[in-house]
């Protein structure tokens, strides 16, 4: 199926057509402020007009600021999340994400939490962090780990 058709059928079928490239999504985006390569408006345009997905979709932090600020209520963050799923189906997990997934499989967090981190937490009066087995079970059941 064509990317444009998938987006229309999967997200909500309408709001993606309402985007008039005002730039509110990009203007309020924390990722766009930190990285000039990231531009939600450009990502939507490329997906809807050209039917293309590129690596810049991985710079989204899923904060939903773009979606909250959009005057037409275009589901920008949802669209980018959906594009990530398509990307993984077609090209696999990007190399730079594999260590994060490996850590999720091992301890339930994207960063390893070990003795050093827990000592730091103790000094700050925070409880120690333990392995999150629930996340590990979800990854195992969904087959979402790195192979």
C-alpha positions in Angstrom: 0.0 0.0 0.0 1.1 3.6 -0.7 2.4 5.5 2.3 -0.1 8.3 1.8 -3.0 5.8 1.8 -1.6 4.0 4.9 -1.4 7.3 6.8 -4.9 8.3 5.8 -6.4 4.9 6.7 -4.4 4.3 9.9 -4.4 7.7 11.7 -7.9 9.2 11.2 -8.4 9.7 7.5 -9.0 13.4 7.6 -6.7 15.7 9.6 -3.6 14.9 7.6 -5.4 16.6 4.7 -6.0 19.8 6.8 -2.4 20.7 7.3 -1.6 24.0 5.5 2.1 24.1 6.4 1.7 27.0 8.9 4.8 25.8 10.8 3.2 25.8 14.3 4.3 22.2 14.8 7.9 23.1 14.1 7.9 26.5 15.9 6.9 24.9 19.2 9.0 21.7 18.8 11.8 21.3 21.4 13.7 18.9 19.1 13.5 21.3 16.2 15.0 24.0 18.4 18.0 21.7 19.2 18.5 20.2 15.8 18.0 22.1 12.6 17.7 18.8 10.7 14.4 18.1 12.4 11.3 19.8 11.0 7.9 18.2 11.7 6.2 20.3 9.0 8.7 19.1 6.4 8.3 15.5 7.5 4.5 15.7 7.0 4.9 17.4 3.7 7.4 14.7 2.5 5.1 11.9 3.7 1.9 13.3 2.2 3.1 14.9 -1.0 6.1 12.7 -1.8 5.2 9.5 0.0 8.6 9.2 1.6 10.0 8.4 5.1 13.5 9.5 6.0 15.7 9.0 9.1 14.8 12.4 10.7 11.6 10.8 12.1 13.8 9.3 14.9 14.6 12.8 16.2 11.0 13.2 17.6 10.8 12.9 21.4 7.0 12.2 21.3 6.3 15.2 23.6 3.1 16.0 21.5 3.8 19.7 21.5 3.3 19.8 17.8 -0.1 18.1 18.0 -1.2 20.4 20.9 -0.3 23.5 19.0 -1.6 22.6 15.6 -4.5 24.9 14.6 -6.0 22.2 12.4 -5.6 19.4 15.0 -3.4 17.4 12.6 -2.1 14.4 14.5 1.5 15.2 13.8 3.1 13.1 16.6 0.8 10.1 15.9 1.7 10.3 12.2 5.4 10.3 13.0 5.0 7.4 15.4 3.1 5.5 12.7 5.9 6.3 10.2 8.4 4.8 12.6 6.5 1.6 12.6 6.5 1.5 8.8 10.2 2.3 8.8 11.0 -0.6 11.1 8.9 -3.0 9.0 10.6 -2.0 5.8 14.2 -1.3 7.0 14.5 -2.8 10.4 15.5 -1.1 13.6 18.1 1.7 13.0 21.6 0.9 14.2 21.6 3.8 16.7 18.5 2.5 18.4 19.7 -1.1 18.9 21.7 -0.4 22.0 18.6 1.2 23.6 16.5 -1.9 22.8 19.2 -4.2 24.1 19.2 -2.3 27.4 15.4 -2.5 27.5 15.6 -6.2 27.0 18.3 -6.5 29.7 16.9 -4.3 32.5 13.7 -2.6 31.4 15.3 0.8 30.8 16.9 2.5 27.8 20.0 3.2 29.8 21.6 0.6 32.1 21.0 1.2 35.8 23.8 -0.2 37.8 25.6 0.2 41.1 27.0 3.6 40.2 23.6 5.1 39.2 22.0 3.7 42.4 24.7 5.1 44.6 24.1 8.5 43.0 20.4 8.1 43.6 21.1 7.2 47.2 23.1 10.4 47.7 20.1 12.3 46.4 17.7 10.6 48.7 16.1 8.5 46.0 15.3 4.8 46.2 17.4 2.4 44.2 16.1 1.4 40.7 15.7 -2.3 40.0 15.3 -4.2 36.8 11.8 -3.6 35.3 10.7 -7.2 34.5 7.3 -6.0 33.1 9.0 -4.2 30.2 11.2 -7.3 29.6 8.1 -9.5 29.4 6.4 -7.1 27.0 9.4 -7.2 24.7 9.5 -11.0 24.8 5.8 -11.4 24.1 5.8 -8.9 21.3 9.0 -10.1 19.7 10.2 -6.5 19.7 13.8 -7.2 20.8 17.0 -6.9 18.8 17.8 -10.1 16.9 
